[in-house]
Amino acid sequence: MAKSPSRNPPITEHLAYLLAQANREINRQLEARLRGEGVPVEQWRILKVLSDGKGHSMGELAEAVLLNHPTLTKIIDRMVSDSLVYRVQDPEDRRKVLMHSSDRGKALTQRLNALALSQEAHIAENYGDKATAELKRLLESLIDSAT
């Protein structure tokens, strides 16, 4: 049985590359929208997760916002200094600290959410509503199957 020649596609044909490039462009667009509020995308993600009002441990938050612990800690320290978030000891486990959004953080989150939604609307307008919804569904499926 003859062995088929190995294929060496250019990097631009690799799924990992395409996902990274799409992520980079989407984040660049979102950063441009959030710049007026002086907020990096990572801070928006943190505020968005905390907007559920439940309080989240640093571990939960790191996983949800796609950041490593040291980076998250630095950002949270800055956000505490800016009175956007605050720490509370977990009543069920005194060793844990839960993060919450302050009133100032909640007000900022509302403004940021409007900007993030406008960016998604811009993507849907250019890419198409059905295609955007299908892309989201496919990405969610890819993520679920990868875990």
FIKEDREN-642058 format. One record per atom (N, C-alpha, C): residue number from 0; residue in one letter; atom name; x, y, z. Coordinates in nm, 3 decimals. Layout:
num|residuo|atomo|px|py|pz
NUM|a|CA|X|Y|Z
...
REM end
This chain:
num|residuo|atomo|px|py|pz
0|m|N|0.085|-0.117|0.000
0|m|CA|0.000|0.000|0.000
0|m|C|0.089|0.123|0.000
1|a|N|0.067|0.211|-0.096
1|a|CA|0.149|0.332|-0.110
1|a|C|0.107|0.434|-0.006
2|k|N|0.206|0.497|0.051
2|k|CA|0.181|0.601|0.151
2|k|C|0.153|0.732|0.078
3|s|N|0.049|0.803|0.121
3|s|CA|0.020|0.931|0.055
3|s|C|0.122|1.034|0.102
4|p|N|0.160|1.123|0.013
4|p|CA|0.258|1.224|0.052
4|p|C|0.202|1.312|0.163
5|s|N|0.289|1.350|0.255
5|s|CA|0.242|1.434|0.365
5|s|C|0.209|1.573|0.311
6|r|N|0.100|1.623|0.358
6|r|CA|0.054|1.755|0.315
6|r|C|0.108|1.856|0.414
7|n|N|0.158|1.965|0.362
7|n|CA|0.211|2.070|0.447
7|n|C|0.142|2.202|0.412
8|p|N|0.019|2.217|0.463
8|p|CA|-0.056|2.339|0.428
8|p|C|0.007|2.463|0.493
9|p|N|-0.015|2.579|0.434
9|p|CA|0.034|2.702|0.498
9|p|C|-0.037|2.725|0.630
10|i|N|0.023|2.802|0.715
10|i|CA|-0.034|2.826|0.848
10|i|C|-0.175|2.883|0.840
11|t|N|-0.202|2.960|0.737
11|t|CA|-0.333|3.023|0.722
11|t|C|-0.446|2.924|0.699
12|e|N|-0.415|2.797|0.676
12|e|CA|-0.518|2.695|0.659
12|e|C|-0.543|2.614|0.786
13|h|N|-0.466|2.639|0.889
13|h|CA|-0.483|2.566|1.015
13|h|C|-0.595|2.629|1.099
14|l|N|-0.679|2.544|1.154
14|l|CA|-0.791|2.591|1.236
14|l|C|-0.742|2.676|1.353
15|a|N|-0.638|2.632|1.421
15|a|CA|-0.587|2.708|1.535
15|a|C|-0.547|2.849|1.495
16|y|N|-0.484|2.860|1.380
16|y|CA|-0.443|2.991|1.331
16|y|C|-0.565|3.077|1.298
17|l|N|-0.661|3.020|1.228
17|l|CA|-0.780|3.096|1.189
17|l|C|-0.859|3.144|1.312
18|l|N|-0.871|3.057|1.412
18|l|CA|-0.939|3.097|1.535
18|l|C|-0.863|3.209|1.606
19|a|N|-0.731|3.197|1.611
19|a|CA|-0.649|3.301|1.675
19|a|C|-0.661|3.433|1.600
20|q|N|-0.658|3.427|1.469
20|q|CA|-0.668|3.548|1.389
20|q|C|-0.806|3.614|1.406
21|a|N|-0.911|3.533|1.406
21|a|CA|-1.046|3.587|1.426
21|a|C|-1.057|3.648|1.566
22|n|N|-1.003|3.580|1.666
22|n|CA|-1.004|3.631|1.802
22|n|C|-0.932|3.765|1.811
23|r|N|-0.818|3.772|1.747
23|r|CA|-0.738|3.896|1.748
23|r|C|-0.816|4.012|1.687
24|e|N|-0.879|3.988|1.575
24|e|CA|-0.954|4.094|1.506
24|e|C|-1.077|4.137|1.585
25|i|N|-1.151|4.042|1.638
25|i|CA|-1.271|4.074|1.717
25|i|C|-1.231|4.152|1.841
26|n|N|-1.124|4.109|1.909
26|n|CA|-1.078|4.181|2.027
26|n|C|-1.027|4.320|1.992
27|r|N|-0.961|4.334|1.877
27|r|CA|-0.913|4.465|1.835
27|r|C|-1.031|4.560|1.816
28|q|N|-1.136|4.512|1.752
28|q|CA|-1.255|4.593|1.731
28|q|C|-1.322|4.630|1.864
29|l|N|-1.331|4.532|1.954
29|l|CA|-1.393|4.558|2.083
29|l|C|-1.309|4.656|2.165
30|e|N|-1.177|4.638|2.163
30|e|CA|-1.088|4.732|2.233
30|e|C|-1.109|4.874|2.184
31|a|N|-1.124|4.891|2.054
31|a|CA|-1.145|5.024|1.998
31|a|C|-1.275|5.085|2.053
32|r|N|-1.378|5.005|2.067
32|r|CA|-1.506|5.055|2.120
32|r|C|-1.496|5.087|2.268
33|l|N|-1.422|5.005|2.343
33|l|CA|-1.412|5.024|2.489
33|l|C|-1.313|5.134|2.527
34|r|N|-1.227|5.171|2.434
34|r|CA|-1.122|5.271|2.462
34|r|C|-1.179|5.401|2.515
35|g|N|-1.295|5.441|2.465
35|g|CA|-1.358|5.565|2.511
35|g|C|-1.389|5.563|2.660
36|e|N|-1.413|5.446|2.713
36|e|CA|-1.440|5.431|2.857
36|e|C|-1.312|5.404|2.935
37|g|N|-1.201|5.388|2.863
37|g|CA|-1.073|5.362|2.929
37|g|C|-1.064|5.224|2.991
38|v|N|-1.134|5.127|2.929
38|v|CA|-1.141|4.993|2.987
38|v|C|-1.089|4.889|2.888
39|p|N|-0.989|4.810|2.930
39|p|CA|-0.943|4.700|2.844
39|p|C|-1.048|4.588|2.837
40|v|N|-1.040|4.508|2.733
40|v|CA|-1.135|4.398|2.712
40|v|C|-1.139|4.306|2.834
41|e|N|-1.024|4.278|2.896
41|e|CA|-1.020|4.188|3.011
41|e|C|-1.104|4.241|3.126
42|q|N|-1.099|4.373|3.150
42|q|CA|-1.180|4.431|3.257
42|q|C|-1.328|4.422|3.224
43|w|N|-1.363|4.440|3.097
43|w|CA|-1.503|4.425|3.057
43|w|C|-1.550|4.283|3.086
44|r|N|-1.467|4.184|3.051
44|r|CA|-1.505|4.044|3.075
44|r|C|-1.529|4.020|3.224
45|i|N|-1.440|4.073|3.307
45|i|CA|-1.453|4.057|3.453
45|i|C|-1.584|4.120|3.500
46|l|N|-1.608|4.244|3.460
46|l|CA|-1.730|4.312|3.501
46|l|C|-1.854|4.240|3.450
47|k|N|-1.846|4.188|3.329
47|k|CA|-1.959|4.115|3.270
47|k|C|-1.992|3.991|3.353
48|v|N|-1.891|3.915|3.391
48|v|CA|-1.914|3.795|3.472
48|v|C|-1.969|3.832|3.609
49|l|N|-1.913|3.937|3.669
49|l|CA|-1.958|3.978|3.802
49|l|C|-2.097|4.041|3.800
50|s|N|-2.145|4.078|3.683
50|s|CA|-2.275|4.144|3.674
50|s|C|-2.392|4.053|3.711
51|d|N|-2.365|3.922|3.726
51|d|CA|-2.473|3.832|3.768
51|d|C|-2.505|3.848|3.916
52|g|N|-2.421|3.923|3.990
52|g|CA|-2.447|3.953|4.130
52|g|C|-2.424|3.839|4.227
53|k|N|-2.371|3.727|4.181
53|k|CA|-2.355|3.609|4.266
53|k|C|-2.227|3.612|4.350
54|g|N|-2.127|3.685|4.306
54|g|CA|-1.997|3.679|4.372
54|g|C|-1.923|3.556|4.323
55|h|N|-1.799|3.576|4.282
55|h|CA|-1.721|3.468|4.224
55|h|C|-1.583|3.462|4.288
56|s|N|-1.536|3.340|4.311
56|s|CA|-1.401|3.321|4.363
56|s|C|-1.303|3.357|4.252
57|m|N|-1.179|3.379|4.290
57|m|CA|-1.077|3.412|4.190
57|m|C|-1.059|3.297|4.092
58|g|N|-1.069|3.174|4.139
58|g|CA|-1.055|3.059|4.050
58|g|C|-1.166|3.053|3.946
59|e|N|-1.290|3.073|3.992
59|e|CA|-1.403|3.075|3.899
59|e|C|-1.388|3.189|3.798
60|l|N|-1.348|3.303|3.851
60|l|CA|-1.335|3.421|3.766
60|l|C|-1.225|3.403|3.662
61|a|N|-1.111|3.348|3.704
61|a|CA|-1.000|3.325|3.611
61|a|C|-1.043|3.235|3.496
62|e|N|-1.116|3.130|3.528
62|e|CA|-1.163|3.038|3.423
62|e|C|-1.265|3.106|3.331
63|a|N|-1.356|3.180|3.390
63|a|CA|-1.462|3.244|3.312
63|a|C|-1.411|3.354|3.219
64|v|N|-1.308|3.427|3.263
64|v|CA|-1.260|3.540|3.183
64|v|C|-1.133|3.508|3.104
65|l|N|-1.093|3.381|3.108
65|l|CA|-0.982|3.332|3.026
65|l|C|-0.848|3.397|3.060
66|l|N|-0.822|3.414|3.189
66|l|CA|-0.696|3.473|3.235
66|l|C|-0.629|3.381|3.336
67|n|N|-0.496|3.386|3.341
67|n|CA|-0.427|3.312|3.446
67|n|C|-0.438|3.389|3.578
68|h|N|-0.414|3.320|3.689
68|h|CA|-0.433|3.380|3.821
68|h|C|-0.348|3.504|3.846
69|p|N|-0.217|3.502|3.816
69|p|CA|-0.137|3.622|3.842
69|p|C|-0.186|3.745|3.764
70|t|N|-0.222|3.726|3.639
70|t|CA|-0.272|3.838|3.558
70|t|C|-0.405|3.887|3.614
71|l|N|-0.493|3.794|3.647
71|l|CA|-0.622|3.831|3.704
71|l|C|-0.604|3.909|3.833
72|t|N|-0.515|3.863|3.919
72|t|CA|-0.492|3.931|4.047
72|t|C|-0.447|4.075|4.026
73|k|N|-0.356|4.098|3.933
73|k|CA|-0.310|4.235|3.904
73|k|C|-0.425|4.323|3.855
74|i|N|-0.506|4.268|3.765
74|i|CA|-0.619|4.345|3.712
74|i|C|-0.721|4.373|3.822
75|i|N|-0.751|4.273|3.904
75|i|CA|-0.847|4.291|4.013
75|i|C|-0.797|4.395|4.112
76|d|N|-0.668|4.390|4.146
76|d|CA|-0.611|4.491|4.238
76|d|C|-0.634|4.632|4.183
77|r|N|-0.611|4.649|4.053
77|r|CA|-0.633|4.779|3.989
77|r|C|-0.781|4.818|3.995
78|m|N|-0.868|4.721|3.970
78|m|CA|-1.011|4.748|3.970
78|m|C|-1.063|4.780|4.111
79|v|N|-1.004|4.717|4.213
79|v|CA|-1.038|4.749|4.352
79|v|C|-0.996|4.893|4.381
80|s|N|-0.876|4.931|4.338
80|s|CA|-0.827|5.068|4.357
80|s|C|-0.917|5.170|4.287
81|d|N|-0.974|5.130|4.174
81|d|CA|-1.063|5.218|4.098
81|d|C|-1.208|5.210|4.146
82|s|N|-1.231|5.137|4.254
82|s|CA|-1.365|5.119|4.314
82|s|C|-1.467|5.058|4.217
83|l|N|-1.420|4.969|4.131
83|l|CA|-1.510|4.900|4.037
83|l|C|-1.557|4.766|4.092
84|v|N|-1.472|4.703|4.172
84|v|CA|-1.505|4.574|4.232
84|v|C|-1.458|4.574|4.377
85|y|N|-1.510|4.479|4.454
85|y|CA|-1.464|4.465|4.592
85|y|C|-1.462|4.318|4.631
86|r|N|-1.384|4.290|4.733
86|r|CA|-1.367|4.153|4.783
86|r|C|-1.449|4.135|4.911
87|v|N|-1.508|4.014|4.924
87|v|CA|-1.582|3.977|5.044
87|v|C|-1.543|3.834|5.079
88|q|N|-1.526|3.810|5.207
88|q|CA|-1.495|3.673|5.249
88|q|C|-1.617|3.585|5.224
89|d|N|-1.594|3.466|5.167
89|d|CA|-1.702|3.371|5.138
89|d|C|-1.760|3.322|5.270
90|p|N|-1.890|3.342|5.293
90|p|CA|-1.950|3.300|5.421
90|p|C|-1.949|3.148|5.439
91|e|N|-1.941|3.072|5.330
91|e|CA|-1.942|2.926|5.340
91|e|C|-1.802|2.867|5.353
92|d|N|-1.702|2.940|5.311
92|d|CA|-1.563|2.893|5.320
92|d|C|-1.476|3.014|5.347
93|r|N|-1.443|3.035|5.474
93|r|CA|-1.371|3.155|5.518
93|r|C|-1.233|3.168|5.452
94|r|N|-1.183|3.062|5.389
94|r|CA|-1.052|3.069|5.322
94|r|C|-1.065|3.135|5.185
95|k|N|-1.187|3.141|5.132
95|k|CA|-1.210|3.196|4.999
95|k|C|-1.253|3.341|5.005
96|v|N|-1.222|3.412|4.899
96|v|CA|-1.266|3.549|4.882
96|v|C|-1.353|3.553|4.757
97|l|N|-1.465|3.620|4.767
97|l|CA|-1.556|3.636|4.653
97|l|C|-1.546|3.778|4.600
98|m|N|-1.546|3.789|4.470
98|m|CA|-1.541|3.919|4.405
98|m|C|-1.683|3.962|4.368
99|h|N|-1.709|4.091|4.387
99|h|CA|-1.838|4.150|4.353
99|h|C|-1.814|4.281|4.280
100|s|N|-1.910|4.318|4.199
100|s|CA|-1.906|4.446|4.129
100|s|C|-1.966|4.552|4.220
101|s|N|-1.900|4.667|4.230
101|s|CA|-1.952|4.779|4.308
101|s|C|-2.060|4.851|4.228
102|d|N|-2.127|4.946|4.290
102|d|CA|-2.227|5.025|4.217
102|d|C|-2.161|5.096|4.099
103|r|N|-2.042|5.147|4.120
103|r|CA|-1.969|5.214|4.013
103|r|C|-1.937|5.114|3.900
104|g|N|-1.897|4.995|3.939
104|g|CA|-1.869|4.889|3.842
104|g|C|-1.993|4.848|3.765
105|k|N|-2.106|4.843|3.833
105|k|CA|-2.232|4.805|3.768
105|k|C|-2.273|4.910|3.664
106|a|N|-2.258|5.036|3.699
106|a|CA|-2.292|5.144|3.604
106|a|C|-2.200|5.138|3.482
107|l|N|-2.072|5.114|3.507
107|l|CA|-1.977|5.103|3.396
107|l|C|-2.012|4.982|3.310
108|t|N|-2.049|4.871|3.372
108|t|CA|-2.084|4.750|3.298
108|t|C|-2.199|4.775|3.202
109|q|N|-2.297|4.850|3.244
109|q|CA|-2.411|4.880|3.155
109|q|C|-2.363|4.956|3.031
110|r|N|-2.275|5.054|3.050
110|r|CA|-2.224|5.129|2.935
110|r|C|-2.139|5.038|2.845
111|l|N|-2.057|4.953|2.907
111|l|CA|-1.971|4.863|2.830
111|l|C|-2.052|4.759|2.754
112|n|N|-2.157|4.708|2.817
112|n|CA|-2.242|4.608|2.751
112|n|C|-2.304|4.666|2.625
113|a|N|-2.345|4.792|2.632
113|a|CA|-2.403|4.856|2.514
113|a|C|-2.299|4.861|2.402
114|l|N|-2.174|4.890|2.437
114|l|CA|-2.067|4.895|2.336
114|l|C|-2.039|4.756|2.279
115|a|N|-2.036|4.655|2.366
115|a|CA|-2.011|4.517|2.320
115|a|C|-2.125|4.469|2.230
116|l|N|-2.248|4.502|2.265
116|l|CA|-2.362|4.464|2.182
116|l|C|-2.358|4.537|2.048
117|s|N|-2.313|4.661|2.048
117|s|CA|-2.303|4.733|1.921
117|s|C|-2.197|4.670|1.831
118|q|N|-2.091|4.618|1.892
118|q|CA|-1.989|4.549|1.812
118|q|C|-2.045|4.421|1.753
119|e|N|-2.120|4.345|1.832
119|e|CA|-2.181|4.222|1.780
119|e|C|-2.281|4.254|1.669
120|a|N|-2.355|4.362|1.686
120|a|CA|-2.450|4.403|1.582
120|a|C|-2.375|4.439|1.454
121|h|N|-2.262|4.504|1.468
121|h|CA|-2.179|4.541|1.352
121|h|C|-2.132|4.414|1.279
122|i|N|-2.089|4.315|1.354
122|i|CA|-2.045|4.188|1.295
122|i|C|-2.161|4.122|1.222
123|a|N|-2.277|4.115|1.288
123|a|CA|-2.395|4.052|1.227
123|a|C|-2.438|4.126|1.101
124|e|N|-2.425|4.257|1.104
124|e|CA|-2.462|4.338|0.987
124|e|C|-2.371|4.306|0.868
125|n|N|-2.242|4.289|0.895
125|n|CA|-2.145|4.262|0.788
125|n|C|-2.140|4.116|0.746
126|y|N|-2.163|4.027|0.841
126|y|CA|-2.149|3.884|0.816
126|y|C|-2.283|3.817|0.791
127|g|N|-2.389|3.882|0.840
127|g|CA|-2.524|3.827|0.827
127|g|C|-2.570|3.769|0.960
128|d|N|-2.696|3.795|0.992
128|d|CA|-2.751|3.746|1.119
128|d|C|-2.748|3.594|1.130
129|k|N|-2.791|3.527|1.023
129|k|CA|-2.796|3.380|1.025
129|k|C|-2.655|3.322|1.033
130|a|N|-2.563|3.378|0.955
130|a|CA|-2.425|3.327|0.956
130|a|C|-2.360|3.351|1.092
131|t|N|-2.387|3.467|1.153
131|t|CA|-2.330|3.497|1.285
131|t|C|-2.385|3.401|1.390
132|a|N|-2.515|3.378|1.387
132|a|CA|-2.577|3.284|1.482
132|a|C|-2.520|3.143|1.461
133|e|N|-2.504|3.103|1.336
133|e|CA|-2.449|2.971|1.306
133|e|C|-2.303|2.961|1.352
134|l|N|-2.226|3.067|1.331
134|l|CA|-2.087|3.069|1.376
134|l|C|-2.080|3.052|1.528
135|k|N|-2.163|3.124|1.600
135|k|CA|-2.166|3.111|1.746
135|k|C|-2.201|2.968|1.786
136|r|N|-2.302|2.911|1.720
136|r|CA|-2.342|2.773|1.751
136|r|C|-2.228|2.677|1.724
137|l|N|-2.161|2.692|1.610
137|l|CA|-2.049|2.604|1.575
137|l|C|-1.934|2.619|1.674
138|l|N|-1.902|2.742|1.713
138|l|CA|-1.794|2.763|1.810
138|l|C|-1.828|2.702|1.945
139|e|N|-1.952|2.720|1.990
139|e|CA|-1.995|2.659|2.117
139|e|C|-1.984|2.508|2.111
140|s|N|-2.024|2.449|1.998
140|s|CA|-2.014|2.306|1.979
140|s|C|-1.868|2.259|1.979
141|l|N|-1.783|2.334|1.912
141|l|CA|-1.640|2.303|1.909
141|l|C|-1.581|2.307|2.049
142|i|N|-1.615|2.410|2.125
142|i|CA|-1.566|2.424|2.263
142|i|C|-1.615|2.308|2.349
143|d|N|-1.745|2.276|2.337
143|d|CA|-1.802|2.165|2.416
143|d|C|-1.734|2.033|2.383
144|s|N|-1.708|2.009|2.255
144|s|CA|-1.647|1.881|2.217
144|s|C|-1.499|1.874|2.252
145|a|N|-1.436|1.988|2.270
145|a|CA|-1.293|1.991|2.303
145|a|C|-1.268|1.969|2.452
146|t|N|-1.372|1.988|2.534
146|t|CA|-1.354|1.973|2.679
146|t|C|-1.390|1.837|2.728
REM end
